[in-house]
Amino acid sequence: MSKILYEVYQNDIKDSESAMYGKWYARLKSTETMTLTKMAKHISEHGSVFTEDVVEGVIKKFKTCLLELLLDSKKVKVAGLGTFYLTCECTKGGADKAEDFNVNQHLSALHIRFLPDQTAEDNLSSREFIKKAEFVNVKNLLSGSTDDSGENQENGSNTSGGGSTNTGGNTDGDDESYGD
C-alpha cells in the first residue's frame, strides 16, 4: 500500500500573539517529483493499451488545451478528478472608482487553481482523502523503526491529527528526496 511520508517539526517563528510558536506540526515529504515522461510511463504500465509515447502526447495536448480554454474564460472539469479554473490577483489598493480600473495597472497576476472533485464516488475533498491515506514518519523510516506511536489508528489508516493550516516552512515537499 502507498504511504504518505511526513516529518514532525517545531514552529520556531516567534510571534508574541501566536499560540503556534513552539508547537509541533507535520510537514509532508515527497520521494520524487514525477516528470511528464515518468507519469506517462507509469500510466502505460497500468494495463493500458496505449504506449508510453502515446500517453505522453495526450497529456501534452491536454496541457496545451487546458491553458487555451482557461484563457478563454472557461473552467475545465475532469470527471473524478476536479475542476481547473483561473483566479486573478489585483494590486494593493485597487482603483478608487470602477471607471478608473485598468487591467494593465490594477491586475498583477493570473493563477491556475484546482478544486478536487467531491462527488460521492470520487470524493477527493480533504476530509475524505485523509481517510484513504496511510502516514509514515520519515524519521522512523530512515532509522528503520516501525514504531509510529502517538498516532491515531482510524479507519485502518495512520493519522497524525492537526489541521490543514500551513504554519510555516517549506510544504511543497520538493526540498528533499527520500528513497530515490
N, C-alpha and C positions, 0 to 999 in steps of 0.2 A: 504494500500500500504506500502511496505517496505521502510524504510528510512535509509540513511547513516548518522550516528552521527559524528559530528566534534566539536572540540573546537578551539577557537582562542587563540593564544599565541604570545608573543613578543619575537623576536630573541634577546637574550642577550649575544650572543657570540661576544666579542669585536675583531674586525679585522679592523685595520685602513684603509684597502683598500676595505672593503666590504660595498656596498651600502645597504646590507640587515640588518645591525645592527640597532636595534630599530624599525624595521618594524614589522607589524603584519601578521601572516600566519595562515592557517588552519592545524590542525592535526586530522586525523581520529581516532575515538574511536570505540571499539568493545564492545558489550554487553556480549559476552561469546566466548570461544573457543570451537567449536564443536568437540567432540571426534568421533572416528570411529563408536562407538556404537550409539551415538546420531544421527550421519549423516545417518546411516543405518535405524534407526527408522524413521527419517524424510522422507527418500526416500520411505519406505514401507507405510507411511501414505498418500502418494500422489497417491492413487488409484492403487498401484502396486499389481500384483497378487502374488508377492514374499513376504515372511515373512521377518521380521527384521533380523533373523539369516542367511537367505539365502543371503540377500543383503550384510550383513557384511562379509560373506565368499567370495563373489565375489570381494568386494573391497580389502580385504586382499590378494586375489590371484592376483588381478590387480597390487597391490603394489609390490609383490614379482616378478612378471613377468616384470614389468616396470624396476625395478633395474637390473634384469638379462639381458634384452635387451639393456639397456643403457650401461652396462658393456661389451656388445658385439658390441660396436661401432654403435649402431642403434639409430635413433630418433624414438619417439613414438608419432604419431599423433592421437588425439582423435577428430573425426569429430565434429564440432560445439563447441568445447572447445579450443583446441590448441595443440601445439607440445611440448613435453618434450625432452630435449637434454642435453648433458654434455658439460661443458667447463672446461679448466684446468687453474690453476694458477701456474706461474713459480716463482722461487726465484728471488730476485732483482739481477740485473747484468747479469744474464744468462750465457751462455757459450761463450767463445771468438770465437770458430770455431764449425761448425756443427758436426765434428767428436769428439769434446770434450763434446758434450751434453750427459748427463747421467740422465735418468729418476729419479733414486734414489736421485741424488744430486740437480737437477735443477727443478724438478716438486714438488710443495709444496701442492697442493690440487686439488681435483675434485669437481665441483659444478653442481648440477642439476638445469637446467634453464627451464623456461616455456615461450613460445611465444603464446599469445592468438590468437585464430582463427580470421581472418579478412575477411572471405568470406562475401558477401553481406547479406545473410540471417542470419548469426550468428556473426556479427562483434563485437568482444569483445575488439577492439582496444581502447585505452584511449579516443580518441575524440568521438567515437560513444557510448562508455559505459557511459560517463558522461552525455550524453543527456538523458539516461534512468533513471538516478539517481535523487532521491529527498533527499535533505540535511536538517538536523535539528541540530541547535546549542545545544550542551549538556547543556550549561548554561541556555538556555531558557527552555529546557526540565525539568531540575531539579528544576527550580524556578516556573514552571507551566505557564510561559509566552508563548504566541503563536506569539509574535512579532518577526519576523525574518527580521526586517528592515535592509537595507543595502545590501540585497541580490538581485541578479538579478532573474527575472522570465523569463525563456527562455524555450520554448518547453514544458511548463507545469511543469517544474522542477525548484527547487531552486538550484542555483549555486552560489558559493561564490567567483568566479574569481580566480586569482592567476595562478600559473603554476604548473608543476609537479616536481619542484626541491625540494629535501629534504634539508631544511635549518637548520637542527639540531634537537636534541631531539629524544625521542622515538617515532617512527612512526609505530611500528608493531601493535599497538592497543591492546596489551595484558597486558599493565601495570596496567590498572584499568578496573573495570567492572561496568556497569550501567544497571540496570534493571534485574539483575539475579534473 
